[in-house]
Amino acid sequence: MQREKLKPQVLLFGLVSLLNDAASEMIYPLLPVFLTTTLGATPVIVGIIEGAADGLASILKYFAGAISDRLPRRKPLVVIGYALAAGSRALIAVAGRWPSVLTARLIDRTGKGVRSAPRDAIIADVTPVEQRGRAFGFQRALDHTGAIVGPLMALALLQGLHLQMRTVFMIAVIPGAIGVAMLIAFLREEPRAPKTSATTRPSSGLPFRFWHAIAAIALFSLANSSDAFLILQAHHAGVSTAMLPLLWAAHHVIKALFSTRAGALSDRIDRRKLLVAGWSSYAVIYFIFPYAHALTFFVALFILYAIPFTLAEGAERAWIADLVPAEARGKSFGVYYLANGMCVLAGTVLFGWIYEHVSVHAAFDTGAALALAAAILVITRRR
C-alpha cells in the first residue's frame, strides 16, 4: 500500500527548518569557544546564556501557542518568529562583550518561542493522525540536515577561506533570511474561526494523560542540559576549534537520515517504546562521555548521541498531538515547550555548576540518572 504524500505545509516547514538550522549551526558549535576565548566568559556564564535563552523561548512558546488557537491564522506568528532569529545572528557577529551575545541569544530564542508551537500546531492541523509521527519526523530530519550543512559551511569558511569567526556569523544571516521569504510567499493556511474566552475555557482539552506525558518529558528535559557543554568538553579534551563544527555535523547526519523513519515507526507502534529506548540510550551515552580523550572517540560519541533524539523527537510531538483535541492544540504545544524549556534551563544551570564546582563526571552522571528516571516514568502509566 502506497503511503499518502506529506502535505505541502509540512514540506515547506521542512525546507525552512533546513535553512534556518543551517544558519544557526554555522554559529552554535563555535559559540562556546567564542564566548570563553574571545569574550572572556566562564563555563557558568555559557550555561546561564544558553539556559536563559531557552527559558525565555519556552515561556513565549506557551503564550504563542495559546494565542494561535484564538487567531484565524497561525502564519503571522511563524513568520515573525523566523524573522527575529535571522536578524539576531548579525548582533552576535558584532558583539564586543558576552552580554551582547546574551541579548542576541534572547532575540533568537524569542523568535523560536513565537514560532514553534504555532508551526507544530499547523503540522498537526493538516496531517492525519496516522501520519503525524512521520510528518514531525520529516520536519526534524530536514532540521537536522540543516545542522549538517551549517557546520560544514562554517568549517569551509574557517579552514578553506580562513575567515574570522565574526565573518562566519555575519554570513549566517543569509540562509535564515531566505527561509523567511519562502514562508511569506508560499505558506498557505486555511482560516479557522477565532476562539474567544467566552467559548474556550483555559483548562479545556488538557486531560490527565496529557499532564502525565508532560511530567515525563519535563524530567528528561532536566537531564537534557545545553549541548554547549559537550562541545566544551570535547574542546578541553584536545579537539581543535576548527574540528568542532565537523563533530557537530557528524552528530546530525544520523538525525537527518533516520528521524523520518523513526517518526513513521511511532505511527505503527506505541510511541512510548521509542521514548523509553531513546532516553535510556541518552543515559548510557552521558555516562560514557567524560571518558573520551581522542578525536575518534568523540566522533563516535557525537554520532551515537544522535540516537536518543532520532528515536524520541518525532514520537514526542506526535504523542502530544494525540492526547488533546484540535481546539487546544496550540496551547498543548505551548505547555509542552514551556515545561521542556524551563527544565532545560534548570538542568543547564545545574549541570554548569556541577561541571565547574564538583567534577565533570558528577555532572554527566547526574544527567544520566535523570534521563533513566524519565524513562521509568513513561512506562508507569498504561497506554
NORPE-V526367 format. One record per backbone hydrogen bond with DSSP energy under -1.0 kcal/mol. NH is the residue of the N-H (numbers start at 1). CO is the residue of the C=O. Records with the same first field share a line. If there is no record, write none. Layout:
# NORPE-V526367
NH = CO + CO
This chain:
# NORPE-V526367
11 = 7
12 = 8
13 = 9
14 = 10
15 = 11
16 = 12
17 = 13
18 = 14
19 = 15
20 = 16
21 = 17
22 = 18
23 = 19
24 = 20
25 = 21
27 = 24
28 = 24
30 = 27
31 = 27
34 = 30
35 = 31
36 = 32
37 = 33
38 = 34
39 = 34
41 = 35
46 = 42
47 = 43
48 = 44
49 = 45
50 = 46
51 = 47
52 = 48
53 = 49
54 = 50
55 = 51
56 = 52
57 = 53
58 = 54
59 = 55
60 = 56
61 = 57
62 = 58
63 = 59
64 = 60
65 = 61
66 = 62
67 = 63
68 = 64
69 = 65
70 = 67
78 = 74
79 = 75
80 = 76
81 = 77
82 = 78
83 = 79
84 = 80
85 = 81
86 = 82
87 = 83
88 = 84
92 = 88
93 = 89
95 = 92
100 = 97
102 = 98
103 = 99
104 = 100
105 = 101
106 = 102
107 = 103
108 = 104
109 = 105
110 = 106
111 = 107
112 = 108
113 = 109
114 = 110
115 = 111
116 = 112
119 = 115
120 = 116
121 = 117
122 = 118
123 = 119
124 = 120
125 = 121
126 = 122
131 = 128
132 = 129
135 = 131
136 = 132
137 = 133
138 = 134
139 = 135
140 = 136
141 = 137
142 = 138
143 = 139
144 = 140
145 = 141
146 = 142
147 = 143
149 = 145
150 = 146
152 = 148
153 = 149
154 = 150
155 = 151
156 = 152
157 = 153
158 = 154
159 = 155
160 = 156
161 = 156
163 = 157
168 = 164
169 = 165
170 = 166
171 = 167
172 = 168
173 = 170
174 = 171
177 = 173
178 = 174
179 = 175
180 = 176
181 = 177
182 = 178
183 = 179
184 = 180
185 = 181
186 = 182
187 = 183
192 = 72
199 = 196
200 = 196
204 = 201
206 = 203
211 = 207
212 = 208
213 = 209
214 = 210
215 = 211
216 = 212
217 = 213
218 = 214
219 = 215
220 = 216
221 = 217
222 = 218
223 = 219
224 = 220
225 = 223
229 = 226
231 = 227
232 = 228
233 = 229
234 = 230
235 = 231
236 = 232
237 = 233
238 = 235
239 = 234
247 = 243
248 = 244
249 = 245
250 = 246
251 = 247
252 = 248
253 = 249
256 = 252
257 = 253
258 = 254
259 = 255
262 = 258
263 = 259
264 = 260
265 = 261
266 = 262
267 = 264
268 = 265
269 = 265
273 = 270
275 = 271
276 = 272
277 = 273
278 = 274
279 = 275
280 = 276
281 = 277
282 = 278
283 = 279
284 = 280
285 = 281
286 = 282
287 = 283
288 = 284
289 = 285
291 = 288
292 = 289
298 = 294
299 = 295
300 = 296
301 = 297
302 = 298
303 = 299
304 = 300
305 = 301
306 = 303
307 = 304
310 = 306
311 = 307
312 = 308
313 = 309
316 = 312
317 = 313
318 = 314
319 = 315
320 = 316
321 = 317
322 = 318
328 = 325
329 = 326
332 = 328
333 = 329
334 = 330
335 = 331
336 = 332
337 = 333
338 = 334
339 = 335
340 = 336
341 = 337
342 = 338
343 = 339
344 = 340
345 = 341
346 = 342
347 = 343
348 = 344
349 = 345
350 = 346
351 = 347
352 = 348
353 = 349
354 = 350
355 = 351
356 = 352
357 = 353
358 = 354
359 = 354
363 = 359
364 = 360
365 = 361
366 = 362
367 = 363
368 = 364
369 = 365
370 = 366
371 = 367
372 = 368
373 = 369
374 = 370
375 = 371
376 = 372
377 = 373
378 = 374
379 = 375
380 = 377
